Amino acid sequence: MSPSRRTVLAAATAGVLAGAGGLVAAQSGPAFGAESSPVGFASLNGGTTGGSSSTVVTVTTASALKSALSSSTSQTVKISGLITISGMYSVASNKTILGVGSSSGVTGGGFNLSSVKNVIIRNLVFKNADDDSINLQEGTTNVWIDHNDLSNGYDGLIDIKRGSDYITVSWNHLHNHDKSMLLGHSDDNSAQDLGHLRVTYVHNWFDGTNQRHPRVRFANPVHVLNNYYSNIGSYGVASTENAGVYVERNYFENVANPTVTQTGDSDPGNIKVLNNYKVNSGTEQVRNGASVAAIPYSYTPESNTTVKATVTAGAGTGKI
């Protein structure tokens, strides 16, 4: 893939993805978006490396999966096949969780990351969850959620809340769902959430979903870059409770409300927009864009007009 067709993000912090000039291009792979390490916020704060690649366990049953995810061992957990689970399985720190092939993952339940650090979740199917599909809470940091297929859950597909921080959500395909991605627990949780919830959302495909792509409280900045929104029901991105969200070079197609600055009973938030491409879509709502903090890492965005082709080719499972 040529550089103009890829997003290149790198940490401005010394020692994180260090290279010539401090900027490292995402490594090329067999398909669009096959980065070998996370971009954006998950590359900061010491980086996100996941579990040991030399300690690998492959699981095919719910009991084996539950045990492997909760183990204190730094390891890579490979899921082979679609495993039926119930409820939320706890994930410990220092884990890489990978699906084998394009149809492996979980149905009926989801993953809970609470007070943990350094987790990678890639190439997995999540469907029919009886709660959230992926839930991050209680100060969880450095998580990379990449190249997954998520649909038809009971609550959120990817919810990030309660002081979690330094997260990247990239190249996921979300479909057949209402409330996609919550960022920030509730309007009365500012004491825990202010100064945290820094998330990069890049190259995701929101495919006929209804709302929360994401729905943000308190966080500043949040970077929503080069995502494809198609046939969205209620709204694309919502910023509330004085959050600061930078919505940059996304592709909105058949989206009446690409961005909104208030939803539900929450107070308004701030949105800054730049060069979003719109097809049969409404005008973005913005508010007090100067209050959106600067993005603290270097990056080269993809052209807005090519986002649709790039994301539909590269998002979801089977692309890494």
Residue frames relative to the residue before (quaternion, step in Angstrom):
aa qw qx qy qz dx dy dz
M 1.0000 0.0000 0.0000 0.0000 0.00 0.00 0.00
S 0.4446 -0.6869 0.4985 0.2863 3.58 -0.92 0.79
P 0.6484 -0.5414 0.3556 0.4001 3.60 -1.13 0.54
S 0.6356 0.5458 -0.3442 0.4239 3.61 1.04 -0.65
R 0.6943 0.4550 -0.2752 0.4849 3.59 1.23 -0.32
R 0.6958 0.4285 -0.2774 0.5053 3.58 1.23 0.10
T 0.3740 -0.6674 0.5808 0.2781 3.53 -1.21 0.45
V 0.1049 -0.7819 0.6132 0.0408 3.55 -0.86 0.97
L 0.0616 0.7851 -0.6109 0.0809 3.56 -0.59 1.17
A 0.0528 0.8030 -0.5928 0.0320 3.55 -0.98 0.71
A 0.5693 -0.6074 0.4311 0.3481 3.54 -1.14 0.56
A 0.3835 -0.6865 0.5644 0.2513 3.51 -1.12 0.69
T 0.5587 0.6110 -0.3812 0.4113 3.55 1.25 -0.35
A 0.4846 -0.6684 0.4782 0.2995 3.59 -0.87 0.94
G 0.7828 0.3360 -0.2550 0.4575 3.51 -1.07 0.80
V 0.6667 0.4401 -0.3123 0.5141 3.60 1.22 -0.19
L 0.8144 -0.0927 0.0000 0.5729 3.55 -0.53 1.19
A 0.1248 0.8476 -0.5081 0.0886 3.56 1.02 0.79
G 0.1839 0.7676 -0.5984 0.1379 3.52 -1.07 0.77
A 0.7634 -0.3350 0.2492 0.4928 3.53 -1.26 -0.17
G 0.8425 0.0887 -0.0906 0.5235 3.54 -0.70 1.06
G 0.5573 -0.6368 0.3866 0.3667 3.60 1.24 0.11
L 0.6783 0.4437 -0.2928 0.5073 3.61 1.24 0.05
V 0.0648 -0.8095 0.5835 -0.0048 3.55 -0.69 1.11
A 0.3731 -0.7237 0.5358 0.2236 3.56 -0.77 1.00
A 0.5488 -0.5840 0.4751 0.3634 3.55 -1.15 0.62
Q 0.4797 -0.6817 0.4682 0.2930 3.54 -0.92 0.88
S 0.4699 -0.6723 0.4920 0.2918 3.53 -1.04 0.76
G 0.0884 -0.7977 0.5957 0.0324 3.56 -1.17 0.56
P 0.7627 -0.4011 0.2540 0.4391 3.55 -1.25 -0.24
A 0.7883 0.1378 -0.0855 0.5935 3.58 1.23 -0.29
F 0.6983 -0.4265 0.3425 0.4617 3.55 -1.29 0.20
G 0.8661 0.2101 -0.1284 0.4351 3.51 -1.12 0.74
A 0.4654 0.6904 -0.4528 0.3189 3.60 1.14 0.34
E 0.0180 0.8137 -0.5780 0.0588 3.58 0.58 1.15
S 0.3785 -0.7264 0.5269 0.2270 3.55 -1.09 0.67
S 0.7650 0.1439 -0.1228 0.6156 3.57 1.29 -0.10
P 0.6081 -0.6114 0.3559 0.3602 3.59 -1.09 0.58
V 0.3112 -0.7055 0.6075 0.1907 3.51 -1.30 0.52
G 0.7588 0.4082 -0.2541 0.4393 3.59 -1.26 0.14
F 0.8583 -0.1854 0.1017 0.4676 3.54 -1.22 -0.54
A 0.6400 0.5347 -0.3459 0.4299 3.63 1.00 -0.63
S 0.6152 0.5329 -0.3557 0.4594 3.60 1.25 -0.16
L 0.6232 0.5290 -0.3376 0.4667 3.60 1.28 -0.19
N 0.7553 0.4096 -0.2705 0.4341 3.55 -1.36 -0.14
G 0.7513 -0.3681 0.2003 0.5098 3.56 1.04 0.77
G 0.5198 -0.6716 0.3942 0.3511 3.57 1.28 -0.08
T 0.3142 -0.7181 0.5915 0.1888 3.53 -1.35 0.30
T 0.0348 -0.8373 0.5444 -0.0359 3.56 -0.40 1.25
G 0.3966 -0.7315 0.4701 0.2943 3.60 1.21 -0.33
G 0.7422 -0.4190 0.3015 0.4274 3.53 -1.29 -0.36
S 0.7087 -0.4536 0.3387 0.4211 3.52 -1.34 0.21
S 0.3598 -0.7355 0.5354 0.2073 3.56 -0.95 0.90
S 0.6432 0.5188 -0.3246 0.4603 3.58 1.25 -0.20
T 0.6876 0.3550 -0.2632 0.5762 3.57 1.31 -0.17
V 0.0807 0.8259 -0.5406 0.1383 3.55 -0.14 1.33
V 0.0235 -0.7697 0.6378 0.0102 3.55 -0.98 0.89
T 0.1939 -0.7677 0.6021 0.1022 3.58 -0.95 0.93
V 0.1139 -0.8184 0.5629 0.0179 3.57 -0.74 1.08
T 0.1383 -0.7948 0.5889 0.0487 3.55 -1.15 0.75
T 0.7322 0.3576 -0.2183 0.5370 3.61 1.26 -0.09
A 0.6402 -0.5433 0.3808 0.3872 3.56 -1.23 0.45
S 0.6684 0.5092 -0.3163 0.4404 3.59 0.89 -0.85
A 0.6605 0.4940 -0.3065 0.4751 3.57 0.99 -0.82
L 0.6327 0.5287 -0.3266 0.4621 3.58 1.03 -0.75
K 0.6595 0.5157 -0.3121 0.4491 3.58 0.85 -0.94
S 0.6660 0.5049 -0.2924 0.4648 3.56 0.96 -0.87
A 0.6846 0.4954 -0.2915 0.4482 3.59 0.88 -0.92
L 0.6639 0.5183 -0.3088 0.4419 3.58 0.94 -0.84
S 0.7443 0.4169 -0.2189 0.4735 3.57 0.98 -0.83
S 0.4538 0.7034 -0.4411 0.3236 3.59 1.26 -0.14
S 0.4617 -0.6825 0.4961 0.2735 3.58 -1.10 0.69
T 0.5095 0.6547 -0.4099 0.3792 3.59 1.29 -0.12
S 0.4023 -0.6588 0.5741 0.2733 3.56 -1.03 0.77
Q 0.2528 0.7894 -0.5105 0.2288 3.58 -0.43 1.17
T 0.4168 -0.6384 0.5785 0.2898 3.49 -1.43 0.17
V 0.1515 -0.7802 0.6045 0.0539 3.55 -0.81 1.09
K 0.1252 -0.7897 0.5989 0.0438 3.56 -0.61 1.17
I 0.2067 -0.7704 0.5950 0.0987 3.56 -0.85 1.04
S 0.0996 -0.7967 0.5958 0.0170 3.56 -0.69 1.14
G 0.7956 0.1809 -0.1776 0.5502 3.57 -0.54 1.19
L 0.5186 -0.6095 0.4993 0.3321 3.55 -1.33 0.22
I 0.1493 -0.8297 0.5372 0.0266 3.56 -0.34 1.32
T 0.3242 -0.7384 0.5606 0.1881 3.57 -0.85 0.97
I 0.0279 0.7844 -0.6171 0.0561 3.56 -0.78 1.10
S 0.2546 -0.7401 0.5963 0.1787 3.55 -1.33 0.15
G 0.8035 0.2206 -0.1838 0.5215 3.55 -0.88 0.94
M 0.6185 -0.5448 0.4289 0.3696 3.53 -1.36 -0.27
Y 0.2500 -0.7603 0.5849 0.1317 3.57 -0.77 1.07
S 0.4056 -0.7277 0.5054 0.2246 3.58 -0.83 1.03
V 0.1915 -0.7651 0.6086 0.0866 3.54 -1.03 0.91
A 0.3106 -0.7568 0.5501 0.1680 3.59 -0.80 1.02
S 0.6744 -0.4846 0.3727 0.4141 3.56 -1.32 0.18
N 0.8361 0.2494 -0.1745 0.4564 3.53 -1.39 0.34
K 0.4456 0.6514 -0.4740 0.3905 3.51 0.71 1.20
T 0.1030 -0.7025 0.6949 0.1140 3.49 -1.29 0.63
I 0.0922 -0.7979 0.5957 0.0057 3.57 -0.71 1.12
L 0.0053 -0.8316 0.5490 -0.0838 3.55 -0.48 1.26
G 0.3467 -0.7031 0.5783 0.2260 3.54 -1.12 0.70
V 0.3600 -0.7043 0.5711 0.2195 3.55 -1.08 0.76
G 0.8035 0.1106 -0.1188 0.5728 3.59 -0.51 1.14
S 0.6592 -0.5458 0.3698 0.3616 3.56 -1.27 -0.30
S 0.7503 0.4004 -0.2171 0.4791 3.64 1.18 -0.18
S 0.4926 0.6520 -0.4372 0.3756 3.59 1.22 0.29
G 0.3560 0.7173 -0.5463 0.2456 3.54 -1.14 0.68
V 0.5548 -0.5956 0.4572 0.3584 3.55 -1.12 -0.70
T 0.0938 -0.7578 0.6423 0.0671 3.51 -1.26 0.59
G 0.7555 0.3878 -0.2892 0.4418 3.56 -1.05 0.79
G 0.8083 0.0836 -0.0280 0.5822 3.58 1.17 -0.44
G 0.3143 -0.7610 0.5385 0.1791 3.56 -1.26 -0.22
F 0.5502 -0.6010 0.4810 0.3236 3.53 -1.39 -0.18
N 0.1458 -0.7740 0.6122 0.0691 3.56 -1.05 0.86
L 0.0819 -0.7769 0.6241 0.0111 3.57 -0.79 1.10
S 0.0802 0.8149 -0.5599 0.1265 3.58 -0.35 1.28
S 0.8461 -0.0559 -0.0141 0.5299 3.58 -0.67 1.18
V 0.5211 0.6150 -0.4304 0.4063 3.58 0.98 0.84
K 0.2256 -0.7723 0.5840 0.1079 3.55 -1.34 0.26
N 0.8515 0.2235 -0.1565 0.4477 3.50 -1.32 0.57
V 0.3736 0.7031 -0.5017 0.3383 3.56 0.50 1.27
I 0.1158 -0.7617 0.6353 0.0536 3.56 -1.07 0.87
I 0.0582 -0.7763 0.6276 -0.0076 3.57 -0.92 1.02
R 0.1431 0.8249 -0.5229 0.1599 3.59 -0.35 1.25
N 0.8765 0.1705 -0.1033 0.4381 3.48 -1.38 0.54
L 0.5065 0.6479 -0.4131 0.3912 3.58 1.05 0.79
V 0.3525 -0.6722 0.6097 0.2285 3.51 -1.29 0.59
F 0.0192 -0.7509 0.6600 0.0087 3.56 -1.01 0.92
K 0.2151 0.7833 -0.5665 0.1389 3.59 -0.66 1.03
N 0.8453 0.2141 -0.1670 0.4602 3.50 -1.34 0.53
A 0.2107 0.7979 -0.5387 0.1698 3.61 1.05 0.67
D 0.3955 -0.7210 0.5172 0.2369 3.57 -1.06 0.75
D 0.7277 0.1936 -0.1821 0.6323 3.58 1.34 0.14
D 0.7602 -0.2088 0.1933 0.5840 3.62 -0.64 -1.06
S 0.4811 -0.6249 0.5166 0.3336 3.55 -1.24 0.41
I 0.7658 -0.0430 0.0377 0.6405 3.59 0.95 -0.92
N 0.0233 -0.8067 0.5892 -0.0380 3.57 -0.73 1.10
L 0.0886 -0.7776 0.6221 0.0216 3.57 -0.84 1.08
Q 0.1582 0.8065 -0.5512 0.1442 3.59 -0.74 1.00
E 0.8220 0.3061 -0.2104 0.4316 3.51 -1.49 0.06
G 0.7708 -0.4251 0.2066 0.4273 3.53 0.68 1.17
T 0.2843 0.7529 -0.5362 0.2545 3.59 1.12 0.52
T 0.0443 -0.8187 0.5724 -0.0120 3.59 -0.87 0.94
N 0.8436 0.2046 -0.1656 0.4680 3.50 -1.38 0.47
V 0.3350 0.7000 -0.5432 0.3205 3.51 0.29 1.39
W 0.1330 -0.7647 0.6281 0.0551 3.54 -1.04 0.91
I 0.0599 -0.7835 0.6180 -0.0230 3.57 -0.63 1.23
D 0.1172 0.8518 -0.4705 0.1984 3.53 -0.09 1.35
H 0.8767 0.0617 -0.0492 0.4745 3.55 -1.10 0.85
N 0.4200 0.6759 -0.4983 0.3442 3.57 0.84 0.99
D 0.3056 -0.7030 0.6089 0.2042 3.55 -1.36 0.34
L 0.0138 0.8294 -0.5527 0.0797 3.58 -0.47 1.22
S 0.1500 0.8035 -0.5581 0.1431 3.56 -0.86 0.97
N 0.8919 0.1794 -0.0579 0.4112 3.47 -1.48 0.28
G 0.3085 0.7411 -0.5356 0.2623 3.57 0.85 0.97
Y 0.6132 -0.5535 0.4124 0.3842 3.54 -1.30 0.23
D 0.8001 0.1538 -0.0666 0.5760 3.59 0.91 -0.91
G 0.8273 -0.1573 0.1123 0.5274 3.62 -0.62 -1.03
L 0.4456 -0.6539 0.5287 0.3072 3.54 -1.21 0.48
I 0.7708 -0.0468 0.0249 0.6349 3.59 0.97 -0.82
D 0.0175 0.8096 -0.5833 0.0638 3.60 -0.29 1.26
I 0.0824 -0.7857 0.6130 -0.0140 3.55 -0.87 1.07
K 0.1914 0.8122 -0.5117 0.2045 3.58 -0.47 1.14
R 0.8096 0.3438 -0.2171 0.4233 3.52 -1.46 -0.16
G 0.7922 -0.3920 0.1751 0.4337 3.53 0.63 1.21
S 0.3835 0.7080 -0.5080 0.3058 3.61 1.16 0.30
D 0.0675 -0.8301 0.5507 -0.0561 3.57 -1.07 0.69
Y 0.8317 0.2182 -0.1839 0.4763 3.55 -1.34 0.45
I 0.3245 0.7404 -0.4899 0.3263 3.51 0.68 1.26
T 0.0707 -0.7568 0.6448 0.0806 3.57 -1.17 0.62
V 0.1138 -0.7622 0.6370 0.0163 3.53 -0.95 1.06
S 0.1245 0.8407 -0.5024 0.1594 3.57 -0.21 1.28
W 0.8810 0.1139 -0.0659 0.4545 3.54 -1.25 0.64
N 0.4175 0.6847 -0.4919 0.3390 3.60 1.01 0.80
H 0.2737 -0.7333 0.6004 0.1642 3.56 -1.19 0.65
L 0.0580 -0.8005 0.5961 -0.0221 3.58 -0.55 1.23
H 0.1561 0.7963 -0.5662 0.1450 3.57 -0.79 0.99
N 0.8213 0.2379 -0.1744 0.4884 3.56 -1.32 0.30
H 0.6111 0.5292 -0.3454 0.4767 3.54 0.84 1.02
D 0.4463 -0.6862 0.5135 0.2574 3.57 -1.29 0.47
K 0.8338 0.1456 -0.0362 0.5314 3.59 0.22 -1.30
S 0.2120 -0.8648 0.4455 0.0931 3.54 0.09 1.35
M 0.8325 -0.0817 0.1382 0.5302 3.59 0.42 -1.21
L 0.1344 -0.7736 0.6182 0.0366 3.55 -0.62 1.22
L 0.0344 -0.7670 0.6403 0.0234 3.57 -1.06 0.80
G 0.7654 0.2141 -0.2023 0.5722 3.57 -0.17 1.32
H 0.4639 -0.7607 0.3878 0.2362 3.53 -0.51 1.26
S 0.7819 -0.1996 0.2029 0.5547 3.59 0.59 -1.14
D 0.6786 -0.5139 0.3458 0.3948 3.55 -1.28 0.35
D 0.7307 0.4163 -0.2422 0.4838 3.62 1.11 -0.52
N 0.5761 0.6113 -0.3659 0.4006 3.60 1.22 0.36
S 0.2430 0.8189 -0.4950 0.1589 3.58 1.16 0.52
A 0.6036 0.5870 -0.3716 0.3912 3.61 0.98 -0.73
Q 0.7268 0.4111 -0.2335 0.4982 3.58 1.03 -0.76
D 0.7612 0.4433 -0.2066 0.4259 3.57 0.98 -0.83
L 0.5718 0.6007 -0.3996 0.3907 3.62 1.05 -0.57
G 0.7947 0.2588 -0.2244 0.5012 3.55 -0.92 0.98
H 0.7054 0.3792 -0.2430 0.5474 3.57 1.31 0.01
L 0.6616 0.5422 -0.3593 0.3731 3.58 -1.22 -0.56
R 0.3278 0.7350 -0.5269 0.2733 3.59 1.01 0.77
V 0.0656 0.8183 -0.5516 0.1481 3.52 -0.44 1.33
T 0.2085 -0.7222 0.6450 0.1378 3.54 -1.20 0.72
Y 0.0814 -0.7556 0.6491 0.0337 3.58 -0.88 1.03
V 0.1456 0.8176 -0.5352 0.1545 3.58 -0.37 1.20
H 0.8685 0.0669 -0.0791 0.4848 3.55 -1.06 0.92
N 0.3881 0.6806 -0.5231 0.3353 3.59 0.95 0.86
W 0.2843 -0.7333 0.5932 0.1719 3.55 -1.23 0.56
F 0.1193 -0.7658 0.6315 0.0217 3.54 -0.57 1.28
D 0.0508 -0.8707 0.4819 -0.0847 3.49 0.04 1.42
G 0.8395 -0.1427 0.0527 0.5217 3.57 -0.06 1.31
T 0.4243 0.6847 -0.4792 0.3487 3.58 1.21 0.39
N 0.5528 -0.6925 0.3810 0.2640 3.59 -1.18 0.48
Q 0.8152 -0.1141 0.1466 0.5485 3.59 0.72 -1.02
R 0.7758 0.3670 -0.2736 0.4342 3.56 -1.43 0.15
H 0.3661 0.7369 -0.4846 0.2970 3.55 0.45 1.26
P 0.2889 -0.6358 -0.5087 0.5034 1.73 1.70 1.83
R 0.3922 -0.6169 0.6002 0.3247 3.54 -1.44 -0.22
V 0.1245 -0.8675 0.4807 -0.0292 3.54 -0.27 1.39
R 0.0441 -0.7385 0.6707 0.0535 3.53 -1.23 0.73
F 0.8916 0.1452 -0.0958 0.4181 3.56 -1.25 0.74
A 0.6393 0.5826 -0.3506 0.3590 3.64 0.87 -0.86
N 0.1532 0.7761 -0.5998 0.1201 3.58 -1.08 0.78
P 0.5437 -0.3618 -0.7503 0.1027 1.51 -1.09 2.25
V 0.2250 -0.6819 0.6686 0.1931 3.49 -1.46 0.26
H 0.2103 -0.7994 0.5561 0.0862 3.57 -0.85 0.99
V 0.0430 -0.7800 0.6235 -0.0296 3.57 -0.60 1.22
L 0.0977 0.8489 -0.4878 0.1785 3.52 0.02 1.40
N 0.8860 0.0158 0.0090 0.4633 3.56 -1.04 0.88
N 0.3872 0.6872 -0.5149 0.3357 3.59 0.94 0.91
Y 0.3223 -0.7247 0.5749 0.2010 3.57 -1.25 0.47
Y 0.0989 -0.7831 0.6140 0.0051 3.54 -0.75 1.18
S 0.0453 0.8173 -0.5712 0.0605 3.58 -0.57 1.12
N 0.8667 -0.0151 -0.0114 0.4985 3.56 -0.92 1.03
I 0.1898 0.8069 -0.5260 0.1904 3.55 0.85 1.07
G 0.4708 -0.7316 0.4281 0.2447 3.56 -0.84 1.01
S 0.8315 0.2033 -0.0854 0.5099 3.58 0.39 -1.22
Y 0.7571 -0.2691 0.2077 0.5579 3.61 0.57 -1.10
G 0.5310 -0.6136 0.4820 0.3305 3.54 -1.32 0.30
V 0.8184 -0.0425 0.1020 0.5639 3.57 0.09 -1.35
A 0.0837 -0.7831 0.6145 0.0462 3.59 -1.00 0.85
S 0.0946 -0.7696 0.6299 0.0449 3.56 -0.98 0.92
T 0.0590 0.8013 -0.5889 0.0875 3.58 -0.76 1.10
E 0.8082 0.2998 -0.2098 0.4615 3.55 -1.38 0.10
N 0.6741 -0.5533 0.2676 0.4097 3.52 0.96 1.08
A 0.2925 0.7510 -0.5286 0.2666 3.59 1.13 0.55
G 0.2636 -0.7470 0.5853 0.1730 3.54 -1.31 0.32
V 0.0181 0.8242 -0.5599 0.0827 3.58 -0.39 1.24
Y 0.1906 -0.7700 0.6034 0.0815 3.54 -0.85 1.06
V 0.0943 -0.8103 0.5781 -0.0184 3.56 -0.41 1.32
E 0.0664 0.8660 -0.4723 0.1502 3.51 -0.02 1.38
R 0.8843 -0.0606 0.0276 0.4621 3.52 -0.98 1.03
N 0.3159 0.7147 -0.5454 0.3034 3.54 0.86 1.05
Y 0.3611 -0.7038 0.5698 0.2230 3.56 -1.30 0.28
F 0.0635 -0.8051 0.5895 -0.0138 3.57 -0.49 1.26
E 0.0306 0.7978 -0.5992 0.0587 3.56 -0.70 1.12
N 0.8262 -0.0247 -0.0528 0.5604 3.57 -0.64 1.19
V 0.4531 0.6344 -0.4727 0.4109 3.53 0.84 1.12
A 0.3156 -0.7902 0.4941 0.1785 3.58 -0.27 1.24
N 0.7965 0.1557 -0.0569 0.5814 3.58 1.05 -0.81
P 0.1960 -0.8239 0.5183 0.1187 3.62 0.18 1.20
T 0.7914 -0.0151 0.0204 0.6108 3.59 0.96 -0.86
V 0.0663 -0.7701 0.6330 0.0435 3.56 -1.19 0.67
T 0.3358 -0.7613 0.5293 0.1660 3.55 -1.13 0.69
Q 0.7673 0.1637 -0.1646 0.5977 3.58 1.20 0.38
T 0.1370 0.7645 -0.6250 0.0789 3.54 -1.10 0.75
G 0.7965 0.2110 -0.1982 0.5309 3.56 -1.10 0.68
D 0.7326 -0.3804 0.3080 0.4730 3.58 -1.04 -0.83
S 0.4474 0.7162 -0.4397 0.3058 3.60 1.25 0.05
D 0.5105 -0.5959 0.5193 0.3385 3.53 -1.28 0.48
P 0.6407 -0.5641 0.3535 0.3824 3.59 -1.17 0.51
G 0.2284 -0.7364 0.6179 0.1537 3.50 -1.37 0.40
N 0.5349 -0.6320 0.4752 0.2977 3.54 -1.36 0.04
I 0.0334 -0.7807 0.6240 -0.0018 3.53 -1.06 0.83
K 0.0963 -0.7402 0.6622 0.0660 3.52 -1.08 0.87
V 0.1127 -0.8020 0.5847 0.0478 3.59 -0.84 0.92
L 0.0005 -0.7858 0.6185 -0.0025 3.52 -1.22 0.61
N 0.8884 -0.1031 0.0631 0.4428 3.53 -0.90 1.09
N 0.2437 0.7372 -0.5850 0.2342 3.57 0.75 0.99
Y 0.3298 -0.7420 0.5576 0.1726 3.56 -1.05 0.84
K 0.0745 -0.8338 0.5468 -0.0165 3.58 -0.69 1.08
V 0.0631 -0.7584 0.6487 0.0050 3.50 -1.02 0.99
N 0.8297 -0.0976 0.0218 0.5492 3.59 -0.60 1.16
S 0.5273 0.6191 -0.3954 0.4270 3.56 0.99 0.89
G 0.5593 -0.6367 0.4335 0.3063 3.53 -1.24 0.53
T 0.6497 -0.5083 0.4069 0.3924 3.51 -1.40 -0.12
E 0.4853 -0.6575 0.4878 0.3071 3.57 -1.01 0.78
Q 0.3379 -0.6755 0.6108 0.2377 3.54 -1.18 0.65
V 0.0358 -0.7786 0.6263 0.0111 3.58 -1.01 0.84
R 0.0129 -0.7853 0.6188 0.0137 3.55 -1.23 0.48
N 0.8702 -0.0823 0.0661 0.4812 3.53 -0.93 1.01
G 0.0139 0.8694 -0.4936 0.0162 3.54 0.88 0.97
A 0.5792 0.5957 -0.3825 0.4042 3.60 1.13 -0.51
S 0.6395 0.5395 -0.3254 0.4405 3.59 1.22 -0.39
V 0.5379 0.5797 -0.4227 0.4426 3.58 1.25 0.10
A 0.4077 -0.7438 0.4767 0.2309 3.58 -0.57 1.17
A 0.5982 -0.5738 0.4278 0.3604 3.54 -1.23 0.49
I 0.4942 -0.6270 0.5100 0.3201 3.56 -1.15 0.67
P 0.3193 -0.8264 0.4384 0.1514 3.62 -0.56 1.12
Y 0.6774 0.4075 -0.3163 0.5244 3.60 1.14 0.46
S 0.5130 -0.6313 0.4870 0.3179 3.54 -1.24 0.46
Y 0.1166 0.7941 -0.5906 0.0835 3.57 -1.04 0.70
T 0.2389 -0.7276 0.6216 0.1644 3.52 -1.30 0.43
P 0.2729 -0.8060 0.4979 0.1672 3.63 -0.27 1.18
E 0.4970 -0.6050 0.5320 0.3224 3.50 -1.32 0.43
S 0.5848 -0.5617 0.4507 0.3733 3.56 -1.17 0.52
N 0.5404 -0.6613 0.4108 0.3192 3.59 -0.86 0.92
T 0.6643 0.5419 -0.3193 0.4040 3.61 0.98 -0.73
T 0.7063 0.4502 -0.2706 0.4746 3.61 1.16 -0.46
V 0.4332 0.7386 -0.4412 0.2687 3.59 1.28 -0.21
K 0.6377 0.5431 -0.3511 0.4186 3.62 0.86 -0.87
A 0.6980 0.4711 -0.2803 0.4608 3.58 0.78 -1.00
T 0.6604 0.5195 -0.3061 0.4475 3.57 0.93 -0.89
V 0.7166 0.4621 -0.2609 0.4526 3.56 0.80 -1.03
T 0.6757 0.4806 -0.3245 0.4551 3.61 0.83 -0.79
A 0.6495 0.4982 -0.3137 0.4812 3.57 1.17 -0.54
G 0.8229 0.3427 -0.1275 0.4349 3.55 0.94 -0.86
A 0.6201 0.5728 -0.3569 0.3999 3.62 1.13 -0.44
G 0.7152 0.4418 -0.3388 0.4225 3.54 -1.22 0.58
T 0.7097 -0.4638 0.3327 0.4130 3.54 -1.33 -0.14
G 0.7613 0.4011 -0.2852 0.4222 3.53 -1.34 0.31
K 0.6299 0.5524 -0.3207 0.4418 3.57 1.26 0.27
I 0.6561 0.4881 -0.3382 0.4657 3.61 1.16 0.23
